[in-house]
């Protein structure tokens, strides 16, 4: 990020507190104000619903009227959204949801410190939303093998794809390989209708979605055609050596111990391997066959390997997703 952008991050907002539990957030930039407020005040309306506060746009200010605690939550959310708009030039609904995560309220590291974790892709800048996501991004950049586990919505796949794509575009690697166990038990592709691509595409669709969210559809298709990006079921990895590659095994909770060992041992010169999975969503007939947890125990201590365990606090989808994940986790612990 430019020095100009960093200066704006430091000086754009001012805060004025009134005795009637009203907080005024004053913007020096009308462009930033309009970006944060959103079309027809839609961003503020969403914040109101999520925080149970009254939020108004008046002149060059945003007024917040609620309890002292809620005012501080909105203050931190507005600051987060303002920084997000400066960095990326846009605000999405998921940014509004992320802006009220607890880590944003309590975080002591300044926005300037967070800049080192930003992943710049052609369509957007990807920003880690929690401390564990920051640790994950750091590991993706520094380690040779990364194993992450945790519930849906914690960014395991999306952040890995974002880091891999930037490395590809910067020519630090020659290709990205995205893989999944194709079906629940044994990858019985022959029982599915259609040719091989039609058989496996439904299982690999989330990986395509992550790519399309970061780079134009036509460019992704071109890179797939020339082999810069390869998307294949796990069974196709056997016998290969991956050099100058960034390989991601998604949904690894549905891979057996033998399959994960096979994937890990594909690593070659100047390559990274990422293993992602959600232990609470094992689809194998015998859940004890899942190799995800065992891989962490067996090799997680090695210096070249990093293990990141996410939980419901790291969920960056709708706040209800985090509550659902926690409820199920609490029940399983009873």
WOBELUR-V641190 format. One record per residue. SS is DSSP state (~ for helix, > for strand, _ for the rest). PSI is psi in degrees with one decimal (NA if undefined). Layout:
BEGIN
ss=SS psi=PSI
ss=SS psi=PSI
END
This chain:
BEGIN
ss=_ psi=146.3
ss=_ psi=160.1
ss=~ psi=-32.4
ss=~ psi=-43.4
ss=~ psi=-40.2
ss=~ psi=-38.6
ss=~ psi=-40.7
ss=~ psi=-37.6
ss=~ psi=-34.3
ss=~ psi=-30.0
ss=~ psi=4.0
ss=_ psi=-31.1
ss=> psi=145.8
ss=> psi=149.6
ss=> psi=131.6
ss=> psi=123.0
ss=> psi=137.5
ss=_ psi=163.2
ss=_ psi=-20.3
ss=_ psi=33.6
ss=_ psi=36.1
ss=> psi=133.0
ss=> psi=128.3
ss=> psi=125.4
ss=> psi=110.6
ss=> psi=128.7
ss=> psi=136.4
ss=_ psi=-20.6
ss=_ psi=118.0
ss=~ psi=-33.8
ss=~ psi=-44.8
ss=~ psi=-39.1
ss=~ psi=-48.1
ss=~ psi=-37.1
ss=~ psi=-40.7
ss=~ psi=-42.5
ss=~ psi=-41.6
ss=_ psi=163.8
ss=~ psi=131.1
ss=~ psi=30.9
ss=~ psi=25.0
ss=~ psi=-36.4
ss=~ psi=-40.8
ss=~ psi=-38.6
ss=~ psi=-39.5
ss=~ psi=-41.4
ss=~ psi=-38.9
ss=~ psi=-45.6
ss=~ psi=-39.5
ss=~ psi=-26.4
ss=~ psi=-3.8
ss=_ psi=47.8
ss=_ psi=169.8
ss=> psi=122.0
ss=> psi=131.3
ss=> psi=153.7
ss=> psi=121.5
ss=> psi=111.4
ss=_ psi=-123.5
ss=_ psi=23.2
ss=> psi=157.6
ss=> psi=126.6
ss=> psi=133.1
ss=> psi=126.8
ss=> psi=111.3
ss=_ psi=-154.0
ss=_ psi=164.4
ss=~ psi=-41.6
ss=~ psi=-47.5
ss=~ psi=-34.5
ss=~ psi=-39.9
ss=~ psi=-36.1
ss=~ psi=-46.5
ss=~ psi=-37.7
ss=~ psi=-48.7
ss=~ psi=-35.4
ss=~ psi=-44.2
ss=~ psi=-41.7
ss=~ psi=-42.9
ss=~ psi=-46.1
ss=~ psi=-36.8
ss=~ psi=-46.3
ss=~ psi=-40.5
ss=~ psi=-42.6
ss=~ psi=-40.7
ss=~ psi=-42.7
ss=~ psi=-43.6
ss=~ psi=-13.4
ss=_ psi=7.1
ss=_ psi=162.9
ss=_ psi=129.7
ss=_ psi=164.8
ss=~ psi=-37.9
ss=~ psi=-24.7
ss=~ psi=-37.4
ss=~ psi=-42.0
ss=~ psi=-44.2
ss=~ psi=-29.5
ss=~ psi=-20.7
ss=_ psi=7.2
ss=_ psi=146.9
ss=~ psi=-35.6
ss=~ psi=-28.3
ss=~ psi=-30.4
ss=~ psi=-39.6
ss=~ psi=-10.0
ss=_ psi=131.0
ss=_ psi=-16.3
ss=_ psi=131.4
ss=_ psi=165.1
ss=~ psi=-34.6
ss=~ psi=-36.6
ss=~ psi=-29.3
ss=~ psi=-14.5
ss=~ psi=-31.3
ss=~ psi=-17.3
ss=~ psi=-7.5
ss=_ psi=133.8
ss=> psi=111.4
ss=> psi=115.9
ss=_ psi=164.0
ss=_ psi=-33.1
ss=_ psi=-24.5
ss=_ psi=164.3
ss=> psi=128.7
ss=> psi=125.9
ss=_ psi=122.4
ss=_ psi=141.6
ss=_ psi=-8.4
ss=_ psi=169.5
ss=~ psi=-39.5
ss=~ psi=-35.5
ss=~ psi=-37.2
ss=~ psi=-44.5
ss=~ psi=-37.6
ss=~ psi=-46.4
ss=~ psi=-41.5
ss=~ psi=-43.2
ss=~ psi=-40.3
ss=~ psi=-31.0
ss=~ psi=-28.2
ss=~ psi=-29.0
ss=_ psi=163.0
ss=_ psi=-34.6
ss=> psi=132.3
ss=> psi=127.8
ss=> psi=121.5
ss=> psi=143.1
ss=> psi=153.4
ss=_ psi=174.6
ss=_ psi=168.4
ss=_ psi=146.3
ss=_ psi=7.4
ss=_ psi=2.0
ss=_ psi=12.9
ss=~ psi=-52.4
ss=~ psi=-46.2
ss=~ psi=-45.6
ss=~ psi=-38.4
ss=~ psi=-43.7
ss=~ psi=-40.2
ss=~ psi=-45.5
ss=~ psi=-43.7
ss=~ psi=-41.2
ss=~ psi=-41.5
ss=~ psi=-38.8
ss=~ psi=-37.0
ss=~ psi=-46.2
ss=~ psi=-29.4
ss=_ psi=4.7
ss=_ psi=28.0
ss=_ psi=-22.0
ss=_ psi=169.8
ss=_ psi=-21.4
ss=> psi=157.9
ss=> psi=134.7
ss=> psi=121.0
ss=> psi=127.4
ss=> psi=154.3
ss=> psi=152.3
ss=_ psi=125.4
ss=_ psi=-35.7
ss=_ psi=173.0
ss=_ psi=-44.0
ss=_ psi=105.6
ss=_ psi=2.3
ss=_ psi=58.4
ss=_ psi=70.0
ss=~ psi=-27.9
ss=~ psi=-21.0
ss=~ psi=-6.0
ss=_ psi=147.0
ss=_ psi=158.4
ss=_ psi=178.4
ss=_ psi=-177.1
ss=~ psi=-41.2
ss=~ psi=-40.5
ss=~ psi=-30.1
ss=~ psi=-42.3
ss=~ psi=-21.4
ss=~ psi=-42.6
ss=~ psi=-32.8
ss=~ psi=-22.6
ss=~ psi=0.3
ss=~ psi=-41.9
ss=~ psi=-30.9
ss=~ psi=-40.4
ss=~ psi=-44.5
ss=~ psi=-40.8
ss=~ psi=-41.9
ss=~ psi=-46.3
ss=~ psi=-23.8
ss=_ psi=-14.6
ss=_ psi=-20.5
ss=_ psi=148.2
ss=_ psi=145.7
ss=~ psi=-47.2
ss=~ psi=-39.7
ss=~ psi=-37.8
ss=~ psi=-45.8
ss=~ psi=-40.9
ss=~ psi=-42.6
ss=~ psi=-31.1
ss=~ psi=-40.5
ss=~ psi=-39.9
ss=~ psi=-4.4
ss=_ psi=4.8
ss=_ psi=-30.8
ss=> psi=126.1
ss=> psi=128.2
ss=> psi=117.2
ss=> psi=152.4
ss=> psi=157.1
ss=~ psi=-34.7
ss=~ psi=-25.5
ss=~ psi=-5.2
ss=~ psi=-16.8
ss=_ psi=134.9
ss=_ psi=1.4
ss=_ psi=159.5
ss=_ psi=121.8
ss=> psi=107.8
ss=_ psi=145.2
ss=_ psi=44.7
ss=> psi=157.8
ss=> psi=103.5
ss=> psi=131.2
ss=> psi=125.1
ss=> psi=111.0
ss=> psi=159.2
ss=_ psi=41.6
ss=~ psi=-11.8
ss=~ psi=-19.2
ss=~ psi=14.0
ss=_ psi=141.2
ss=> psi=169.4
ss=~ psi=-43.1
ss=~ psi=-41.2
ss=~ psi=-42.2
ss=~ psi=-41.1
ss=~ psi=-43.4
ss=~ psi=-45.4
ss=~ psi=-43.9
ss=~ psi=-37.6
ss=_ psi=5.7
ss=_ psi=-13.5
ss=> psi=135.8
ss=_ psi=-164.2
ss=_ psi=136.4
ss=_ psi=48.6
ss=_ psi=157.6
ss=> psi=146.8
ss=> psi=131.2
ss=> psi=128.7
ss=> psi=119.6
ss=> psi=143.4
ss=> psi=164.6
ss=_ psi=102.9
ss=~ psi=-18.9
ss=~ psi=-4.3
ss=~ psi=49.5
ss=_ psi=124.1
ss=_ psi=-0.5
ss=_ psi=142.3
ss=_ psi=-40.0
ss=_ psi=102.9
ss=~ psi=-24.5
ss=~ psi=-12.0
ss=~ psi=-13.8
ss=> psi=132.2
ss=_ psi=0.8
ss=~ psi=-54.5
ss=~ psi=-38.3
ss=~ psi=-35.6
ss=~ psi=-37.7
ss=~ psi=-41.2
ss=~ psi=-38.5
ss=~ psi=-41.8
ss=~ psi=-1.3
ss=_ psi=-19.8
ss=_ psi=-12.0
ss=_ psi=142.7
ss=_ psi=-32.3
ss=_ psi=-3.8
ss=> psi=138.7
ss=> psi=136.9
ss=> psi=127.8
ss=> psi=123.0
ss=> psi=115.2
ss=_ psi=159.8
ss=_ psi=-170.4
ss=~ psi=-24.8
ss=~ psi=-18.9
ss=~ psi=-0.9
ss=_ psi=130.3
ss=_ psi=14.7
ss=_ psi=-154.8
ss=_ psi=139.6
ss=~ psi=-28.0
ss=~ psi=-30.7
ss=~ psi=-43.8
ss=~ psi=-41.2
ss=~ psi=-40.1
ss=~ psi=-46.2
ss=~ psi=-44.2
ss=~ psi=-41.4
ss=~ psi=-44.6
ss=~ psi=-38.7
ss=~ psi=-41.6
ss=~ psi=-39.9
ss=~ psi=-40.2
ss=~ psi=-24.5
ss=~ psi=-11.4
ss=_ psi=NA
END
